[in-house]
Amino acid sequence: MLRVDDIAVREVRGENPLVLTGPVSFHIEEGEIFGIVGESGSGKSMTALALMQLVPGGFKVTGSARLGETDLVAAGERQMRRVRGRDVAMIFQEPMSALNPVFTLESQLVAAIRAHRSVSRGEARRRAVELFRMVGIPDPETRIGYYPHQFSGGMCQRAMIAMSLASGARFLIADEPTTALDVTIQEQILQLIERLVAENGLSVLFISHDLGVVARLCDRVAVLYAGEVVETGAADMLLRNPLHPYSQGLLRCAPDLSHIGVVQRGIPGTPPPVGNWPKGCRFRDRCEFAQQRCAEPQELRDFGAGRQVRCCRAGEIGMAISA
């Protein structure tokens, strides 16, 4: 469905242009839920915005991202206006900020539908009501006329998902769609995404810092640190036996109810400033396994079964931990 090769976001001008994130490479199969995890500032959301060509002014996207026959990086603005919504849609982090507060949800959904379909306003409204019903919003005929502030956070997120499906997009980017929701609403949203994948054949890029949610939902996972992929593989395998020291540190930071009162080691230090990354392994200044050879450039190495790790010591570290 999607193949991303060396996508990066960097400044347009300057002798030493700032690189916000990248290069990042991954692929997503049809009907797959692919997760991206990492600390705040690791480049998760910026990578998603790069795919949509929604990066901040003064920055450009390099590399390639092929969605079917379309290269999302090389496409011009006119072509991207057709692609956004019709082929690829995005659920943003904060639905209350993504929805326009001065327009009803009906007007916003109808506009999204008519942007890519030649239908009457009445037909578009019927489609909007149908979408509200599909995502589980009660009494959709009435609530379609509500303003965003009349909805709870969970209902706004459902409305955002309905809007992302309005024009029949087959690829969905979900940028931390459950972060601000309580656990019961969070589970409902996850079930909704699973159902949409099963019933409509969607492919999903799911961005999160919650490893429990990723383990619950995703088929495969990529771990990002300082703007690059450090490990990728099947979700159950990677989360059960991570091979990169950063992935191991993330798992140690997850709450463990079987060890109440035990202080976990976590990850020492702080992430490097954006663009001011160490040479070689970008994690080496915080890594307990770092050696002199870690100052050399690190490539993603294949460990079989679709597993790749950007660490020269991944094999011995993994064996030591399993022992």
DRENDO-1510 file (C-alpha; in Angstrom, 1 decimal, always signed):
<recs>
REC; n; res; u; v; w
REC; 1; MET; +0.0; +0.0; +0.0 .
REC; 2; LEU; +2.7; +2.5; +1.0 .
REC; 3; ARG; +6.5; +2.4; +0.6 .
REC; 4; VAL; +8.6; +5.1; +2.2 .
REC; 5; ASP; +12.2; +5.4; +1.3 .
REC; 6; ASP; +14.6; +7.9; +3.0 .
REC; 7; ILE; +11.9; +10.5; +3.7 .
REC; 8; ALA; +13.3; +13.5; +5.6 .
REC; 9; VAL; +12.3; +17.0; +6.5 .
REC; 10; ARG; +15.0; +19.7; +6.2 .
REC; 11; GLU; +15.4; +23.4; +5.9 .
REC; 12; VAL; +15.1; +24.9; +2.5 .
REC; 13; ARG; +18.0; +27.4; +2.9 .
REC; 14; GLY; +21.2; +27.8; +4.9 .
REC; 15; GLU; +24.8; +26.5; +4.7 .
REC; 16; ASN; +24.0; +23.9; +7.3 .
REC; 17; PRO; +20.3; +23.2; +6.9 .
REC; 18; LEU; +18.5; +21.9; +10.0 .
REC; 19; VAL; +17.1; +18.4; +9.6 .
REC; 20; LEU; +13.9; +17.9; +11.6 .
REC; 21; THR; +13.6; +14.2; +11.0 .
REC; 22; GLY; +14.9; +11.4; +8.8 .
REC; 23; PRO; +15.9; +9.7; +6.8 .
REC; 24; VAL; +13.1; +7.3; +7.6 .
REC; 25; SER; +12.2; +4.2; +5.6 .
REC; 26; PHE; +9.4; +1.6; +6.0 .
REC; 27; HIS; +6.5; -0.1; +4.2 .
REC; 28; ILE; +2.9; -0.8; +5.0 .
REC; 29; GLU; +0.9; -3.7; +3.5 .
REC; 30; GLU; -2.7; -3.5; +2.4 .
REC; 31; GLY; -5.0; -4.1; +5.4 .
REC; 32; GLU; -2.1; -3.7; +7.9 .
REC; 33; ILE; -1.9; -1.6; +11.0 .
REC; 34; PHE; +1.6; -0.3; +11.2 .
REC; 35; GLY; +2.8; +1.4; +14.4 .
REC; 36; ILE; +5.4; +4.1; +15.0 .
REC; 37; VAL; +6.5; +4.6; +18.6 .
REC; 38; GLY; +9.1; +6.8; +20.3 .
REC; 39; GLU; +9.6; +9.6; +22.8 .
REC; 40; SER; +8.1; +13.1; +22.2 .
REC; 41; GLY; +10.4; +14.8; +19.7 .
REC; 42; SER; +11.5; +11.6; +18.0 .
REC; 43; GLY; +9.9; +12.6; +14.7 .
REC; 44; LYS; +6.7; +10.6; +14.7 .
REC; 45; SER; +4.3; +13.3; +13.9 .
REC; 46; MET; +6.6; +15.2; +11.6 .
REC; 47; THR; +7.0; +12.0; +9.5 .
REC; 48; ALA; +3.2; +11.8; +9.2 .
REC; 49; LEU; +3.0; +15.5; +8.2 .
REC; 50; ALA; +5.7; +14.9; +5.6 .
REC; 51; LEU; +3.6; +12.2; +4.0 .
REC; 52; MET; +0.7; +14.7; +3.7 .
REC; 53; GLN; +3.0; +17.6; +2.6 .
REC; 54; LEU; +1.9; +19.6; +5.6 .
REC; 55; VAL; +5.4; +20.4; +7.0 .
REC; 56; PRO; +6.1; +23.9; +8.5 .
REC; 57; GLY; +7.0; +26.8; +6.1 .
REC; 58; GLY; +10.7; +27.0; +5.3 .
REC; 59; PHE; +11.1; +23.3; +5.3 .
REC; 60; LYS; +11.0; +20.7; +2.5 .
REC; 61; VAL; +10.4; +17.0; +2.2 .
REC; 62; THR; +13.0; +14.8; +0.5 .
REC; 63; GLY; +13.0; +11.1; -0.3 .
REC; 64; SER; +10.0; +9.2; -1.7 .
REC; 65; ALA; +6.7; +7.8; -0.4 .
REC; 66; ARG; +4.8; +5.8; -3.0 .
REC; 67; LEU; +1.1; +5.3; -2.3 .
REC; 68; GLY; +0.1; +3.0; -5.2 .
REC; 69; GLU; +1.2; +4.9; -8.3 .
REC; 70; THR; +1.5; +8.3; -6.5 .
REC; 71; ASP; +4.7; +9.6; -5.0 .
REC; 72; LEU; +3.4; +11.8; -2.1 .
REC; 73; VAL; +6.7; +13.6; -1.9 .
REC; 74; ALA; +7.1; +14.5; -5.6 .
REC; 75; ALA; +3.4; +15.4; -6.1 .
REC; 76; GLY; +2.6; +19.1; -6.7 .
REC; 77; GLU; +0.1; +21.0; -4.5 .
REC; 78; ARG; -2.7; +20.6; -7.0 .
REC; 79; GLN; -2.3; +16.9; -7.1 .
REC; 80; MET; -2.0; +16.7; -3.3 .
REC; 81; ARG; -5.3; +18.5; -2.9 .
REC; 82; ARG; -6.9; +15.6; -4.8 .
REC; 83; VAL; -4.9; +12.9; -2.9 .
REC; 84; ARG; -5.6; +14.3; +0.6 .
REC; 85; GLY; -9.0; +12.9; +1.7 .
REC; 86; ARG; -9.6; +10.8; -1.5 .
REC; 87; ASP; -6.6; +8.4; -1.2 .
REC; 88; VAL; -5.0; +9.2; +2.2 .
REC; 89; ALA; -6.6; +10.8; +5.3 .
REC; 90; MET; -5.2; +11.8; +8.7 .
REC; 91; ILE; -6.6; +11.9; +12.2 .
REC; 92; PHE; -4.7; +14.6; +14.0 .
REC; 93; GLN; -3.5; +14.5; +17.6 .
REC; 94; GLU; -6.1; +16.9; +19.1 .
REC; 95; PRO; -9.5; +16.7; +17.5 .
REC; 96; MET; -10.8; +19.9; +19.2 .
REC; 97; SER; -8.0; +21.8; +17.4 .
REC; 98; ALA; -8.4; +20.0; +14.1 .
REC; 99; LEU; -12.2; +20.7; +13.8 .
REC; 100; ASN; -13.3; +24.2; +13.0 .
REC; 101; PRO; -15.2; +25.6; +16.0 .
REC; 102; VAL; -17.4; +28.1; +14.1 .
REC; 103; PHE; -18.9; +25.5; +11.6 .
REC; 104; THR; -21.2; +22.6; +12.4 .
REC; 105; LEU; -19.9; +19.1; +12.0 .
REC; 106; GLU; -22.5; +18.7; +9.2 .
REC; 107; SER; -21.0; +21.6; +7.1 .
REC; 108; GLN; -17.5; +20.3; +7.7 .
REC; 109; LEU; -18.3; +16.7; +6.6 .
REC; 110; VAL; -20.4; +17.8; +3.7 .
REC; 111; ALA; -17.5; +20.0; +2.5 .
REC; 112; ALA; -15.1; +17.1; +2.8 .
REC; 113; ILE; -17.4; +14.8; +0.8 .
REC; 114; ARG; -18.1; +17.3; -2.0 .
REC; 115; ALA; -14.4; +18.1; -2.3 .
REC; 116; HIS; -13.9; +14.8; -4.0 .
REC; 117; ARG; -17.4; +13.7; -5.1 .
REC; 118; SER; -19.8; +15.2; -7.6 .
REC; 119; VAL; -22.9; +14.9; -5.4 .
REC; 120; SER; -25.7; +17.2; -4.2 .
REC; 121; ARG; -25.6; +18.8; -0.8 .
REC; 122; GLY; -28.6; +16.6; +0.3 .
REC; 123; GLU; -26.8; +13.4; -0.9 .
REC; 124; ALA; -23.6; +14.5; +0.9 .
REC; 125; ARG; -25.6; +15.1; +4.1 .
REC; 126; ARG; -27.1; +11.6; +3.9 .
REC; 127; ARG; -23.5; +10.2; +3.5 .
REC; 128; ALA; -22.4; +12.3; +6.5 .
REC; 129; VAL; -25.2; +10.8; +8.6 .
REC; 130; GLU; -24.3; +7.3; +7.4 .
REC; 131; LEU; -20.6; +7.9; +8.4 .
REC; 132; PHE; -21.7; +9.2; +11.9 .
REC; 133; ARG; -23.7; +6.0; +12.3 .
REC; 134; MET; -20.8; +3.9; +11.1 .
REC; 135; VAL; -18.4; +5.3; +13.7 .
REC; 136; GLY; -20.9; +4.8; +16.5 .
REC; 137; ILE; -22.2; +8.3; +17.2 .
REC; 138; PRO; -25.7; +8.0; +18.8 .
REC; 139; ASP; -28.7; +9.8; +17.1 .
REC; 140; PRO; -26.6; +10.8; +14.0 .
REC; 141; GLU; -29.5; +12.7; +12.3 .
REC; 142; THR; -29.6; +15.2; +15.2 .
REC; 143; ARG; -25.9; +15.3; +16.2 .
REC; 144; ILE; -24.7; +15.9; +12.7 .
REC; 145; GLY; -25.9; +19.5; +13.3 .
REC; 146; TYR; -23.8; +20.0; +16.5 .
REC; 147; TYR; -20.8; +22.2; +16.8 .
REC; 148; PRO; -17.5; +20.6; +17.9 .
REC; 149; HIS; -17.7; +22.2; +21.4 .
REC; 150; GLN; -21.0; +20.3; +22.0 .
REC; 151; PHE; -19.2; +17.0; +21.6 .
REC; 152; SER; -16.9; +15.2; +24.2 .
REC; 153; GLY; -13.3; +14.4; +23.3 .
REC; 154; GLY; -14.3; +10.9; +22.3 .
REC; 155; MET; -17.2; +12.0; +20.2 .
REC; 156; CYS; -14.9; +14.6; +18.4 .
REC; 157; GLN; -12.4; +11.9; +17.7 .
REC; 158; ARG; -15.2; +9.7; +16.2 .
REC; 159; ALA; -16.2; +12.7; +14.1 .
REC; 160; MET; -12.6; +13.1; +12.9 .
REC; 161; ILE; -12.5; +9.4; +11.9 .
REC; 162; ALA; -15.8; +9.9; +10.0 .
REC; 163; MET; -14.4; +12.9; +8.2 .
REC; 164; SER; -11.3; +10.9; +7.3 .
REC; 165; LEU; -13.5; +8.3; +5.7 .
REC; 166; ALA; -15.8; +10.8; +3.9 .
REC; 167; SER; -14.2; +10.5; +0.5 .
REC; 168; GLY; -13.3; +6.8; +0.6 .
REC; 169; ALA; -9.6; +7.0; +1.6 .
REC; 170; ARG; -7.9; +3.6; +1.7 .
REC; 171; PHE; -4.9; +4.7; +3.8 .
REC; 172; LEU; -5.4; +6.3; +7.2 .
REC; 173; ILE; -2.8; +8.1; +9.3 .
REC; 174; ALA; -3.8; +8.1; +13.0 .
REC; 175; ASP; -1.5; +10.5; +15.0 .
REC; 176; GLU; -2.0; +9.5; +18.6 .
REC; 177; PRO; -5.8; +9.4; +18.3 .
REC; 178; THR; -6.3; +8.1; +21.9 .
REC; 179; THR; -3.9; +10.3; +23.8 .
REC; 180; ALA; -6.4; +12.6; +25.5 .
REC; 181; LEU; -9.1; +10.0; +26.1 .
REC; 182; ASP; -9.9; +8.0; +29.2 .
REC; 183; VAL; -9.3; +4.2; +28.9 .
REC; 184; THR; -12.9; +3.2; +28.3 .
REC; 185; ILE; -13.2; +5.6; +25.3 .
REC; 186; GLN; -9.7; +4.7; +24.2 .
REC; 187; GLU; -10.7; +1.1; +23.9 .
REC; 188; GLN; -13.8; +2.0; +21.9 .
REC; 189; ILE; -11.7; +4.0; +19.4 .
REC; 190; LEU; -9.3; +1.1; +19.0 .
REC; 191; GLN; -12.2; -1.3; +18.4 .
REC; 192; LEU; -13.6; +1.1; +15.8 .
REC; 193; ILE; -10.2; +1.3; +14.0 .
REC; 194; GLU; -10.0; -2.5; +14.0 .
REC; 195; ARG; -13.5; -2.8; +12.7 .
REC; 196; LEU; -12.9; -0.3; +9.9 .
REC; 197; VAL; -9.7; -2.2; +8.9 .
REC; 198; ALA; -11.6; -5.5; +8.8 .
REC; 199; GLU; -14.7; -4.3; +7.0 .
REC; 200; ASN; -13.2; -1.7; +4.6 .
REC; 201; GLY; -9.7; -3.0; +4.0 .
REC; 202; LEU; -8.0; +0.1; +5.3 .
REC; 203; SER; -4.3; +0.3; +5.8 .
REC; 204; VAL; -3.3; +2.4; +8.9 .
REC; 205; LEU; -0.2; +4.2; +10.1 .
REC; 206; PHE; -0.8; +4.4; +13.8 .
REC; 207; ILE; +1.5; +6.8; +15.8 .
REC; 208; SER; +1.7; +6.5; +19.6 .
REC; 209; HIS; +3.9; +6.6; +22.6 .
REC; 210; ASP; +1.7; +4.1; +24.4 .
REC; 211; LEU; +3.3; +0.7; +24.1 .
REC; 212; GLY; +0.2; -1.0; +25.5 .
REC; 213; VAL; -2.0; +0.4; +22.8 .
REC; 214; VAL; +0.6; -0.5; +20.1 .
REC; 215; ALA; +0.8; -4.1; +21.4 .
REC; 216; ARG; -3.0; -4.2; +21.4 .
REC; 217; LEU; -3.6; -2.9; +17.9 .
REC; 218; CYS; -0.6; -3.1; +15.6 .
REC; 219; ASP; +0.7; -5.8; +13.3 .
REC; 220; ARG; +4.2; -4.4; +12.9 .
REC; 221; VAL; +6.1; -1.6; +14.6 .
REC; 222; ALA; +8.9; +0.8; +13.9 .
REC; 223; VAL; +10.7; +2.5; +16.8 .
REC; 224; LEU; +11.9; +6.0; +16.1 .
REC; 225; TYR; +14.7; +7.8; +18.0 .
REC; 226; ALA; +16.1; +11.3; +17.1 .
REC; 227; GLY; +14.4; +11.2; +13.7 .
REC; 228; GLU; +15.5; +7.8; +12.5 .
REC; 229; VAL; +14.2; +4.2; +12.7 .
REC; 230; VAL; +16.3; +2.2; +15.2 .
REC; 231; GLU; +14.3; -1.0; +15.1 .
REC; 232; THR; +11.4; -2.5; +13.2 .
REC; 233; GLY; +9.6; -5.9; +13.2 .
REC; 234; ALA; +6.4; -7.8; +14.1 .
REC; 235; ALA; +4.8; -6.1; +17.1 .
REC; 236; ASP; +4.5; -9.2; +19.3 .
REC; 237; MET; +8.2; -10.2; +18.6 .
REC; 238; LEU; +9.6; -6.7; +19.0 .
REC; 239; LEU; +7.8; -5.9; +22.2 .
REC; 240; ARG; +8.5; -9.3; +23.7 .
REC; 241; ASN; +12.2; -9.3; +22.9 .
REC; 242; PRO; +13.5; -5.9; +21.8 .
REC; 243; LEU; +17.1; -5.9; +20.4 .
REC; 244; HIS; +17.9; -2.2; +20.4 .
REC; 245; PRO; +18.9; -0.6; +23.7 .
REC; 246; TYR; +16.4; +2.3; +23.1 .
REC; 247; SER; +13.5; -0.1; +22.5 .
REC; 248; GLN; +14.5; -1.9; +25.7 .
REC; 249; GLY; +14.5; +1.4; +27.6 .
REC; 250; LEU; +11.1; +2.3; +26.3 .
REC; 251; LEU; +9.7; -1.0; +27.6 .
REC; 252; ARG; +11.3; -0.4; +31.0 .
REC; 253; CYS; +9.4; +2.9; +31.2 .
REC; 254; ALA; +6.1; +1.2; +30.8 .
REC; 255; PRO; +4.2; +0.6; +34.1 .
REC; 256; ASP; +4.3; -2.9; +35.4 .
REC; 257; LEU; +1.6; -3.7; +37.9 .
REC; 258; SER; +3.4; -6.9; +38.9 .
REC; 259; HIS; +6.2; -4.8; +40.4 .
REC; 260; ILE; +4.4; -2.2; +42.4 .
REC; 261; GLY; +6.8; +0.0; +44.3 .
REC; 262; VAL; +9.8; -1.0; +42.2 .
REC; 263; VAL; +11.6; +2.0; +40.6 .
REC; 264; GLN; +12.5; +1.2; +37.0 .
REC; 265; ARG; +15.8; +2.4; +35.5 .
REC; 266; GLY; +14.1; +4.1; +32.6 .
REC; 267; ILE; +16.4; +5.8; +30.0 .
REC; 268; PRO; +19.1; +8.1; +31.4 .
REC; 269; GLY; +19.7; +11.6; +30.0 .
REC; 270; THR; +17.5; +13.5; +27.5 .
REC; 271; PRO; +17.1; +13.3; +23.7 .
REC; 272; PRO; +19.6; +15.4; +21.7 .
REC; 273; PRO; +18.4; +18.7; +20.3 .
REC; 274; VAL; +16.7; +18.4; +16.9 .
REC; 275; GLY; +19.3; +18.3; +14.2 .
REC; 276; ASN; +22.2; +18.3; +16.6 .
REC; 277; TRP; +22.6; +14.5; +16.7 .
REC; 278; PRO; +25.7; +12.7; +17.7 .
REC; 279; LYS; +27.8; +11.2; +14.9 .
REC; 280; GLY; +27.3; +7.5; +14.4 .
REC; 281; CYS; +24.6; +6.0; +16.7 .
REC; 282; ARG; +22.3; +8.8; +17.7 .
REC; 283; PHE; +21.5; +7.0; +21.0 .
REC; 284; ARG; +25.0; +6.3; +22.1 .
REC; 285; ASP; +25.3; +9.2; +24.6 .
REC; 286; ARG; +22.4; +7.6; +26.6 .
REC; 287; CYS; +23.2; +4.0; +26.0 .
REC; 288; GLU; +24.6; +1.7; +28.7 .
REC; 289; PHE; +26.1; -0.6; +26.1 .
REC; 290; ALA; +27.9; +2.1; +24.0 .
REC; 291; GLN; +31.4; +1.3; +22.8 .
REC; 292; GLN; +33.9; +3.2; +20.6 .
REC; 293; ARG; +32.6; +1.6; +17.4 .
REC; 294; CYS; +29.2; +3.1; +18.1 .
REC; 295; ALA; +30.7; +6.4; +16.9 .
REC; 296; GLU; +30.7; +5.0; +13.4 .
REC; 297; PRO; +27.6; +5.2; +11.2 .
REC; 298; GLN; +25.0; +2.6; +12.0 .
REC; 299; GLU; +22.9; +0.8; +9.4 .
REC; 300; LEU; +19.7; -1.1; +9.8 .
REC; 301; ARG; +20.8; -4.8; +9.9 .
REC; 302; ASP; +18.5; -7.7; +9.1 .
REC; 303; PHE; +17.9; -10.2; +11.9 .
REC; 304; GLY; +15.4; -12.4; +9.9 .
REC; 305; ALA; +11.6; -12.6; +10.0 .
REC; 306; GLY; +11.3; -9.0; +8.9 .
REC; 307; ARG; +13.3; -7.8; +12.0 .
REC; 308; GLN; +15.8; -4.9; +11.4 .
REC; 309; VAL; +17.9; -3.2; +14.1 .
REC; 310; ARG; +20.2; -0.2; +13.8 .
REC; 311; CYS; +22.8; -1.3; +16.4 .
REC; 312; CYS; +26.2; -2.9; +15.9 .
REC; 313; ARG; +25.8; -4.8; +19.2 .
REC; 314; ALA; +22.1; -5.9; +18.8 .
REC; 315; GLY; +22.9; -9.6; +18.5 .
REC; 316; GLU; +25.0; -9.9; +21.6 .
REC; 317; ILE; +22.8; -7.5; +23.6 .
REC; 318; GLY; +19.7; -9.6; +22.7 .
REC; 319; MET; +21.4; -12.9; +23.7 .
REC; 320; ALA; +22.7; -11.4; +27.0 .
REC; 321; ILE; +19.2; -10.2; +28.0 .
REC; 322; SER; +17.5; -13.5; +27.0 .
REC; 323; ALA; +20.1; -15.4; +29.0 .
</recs>
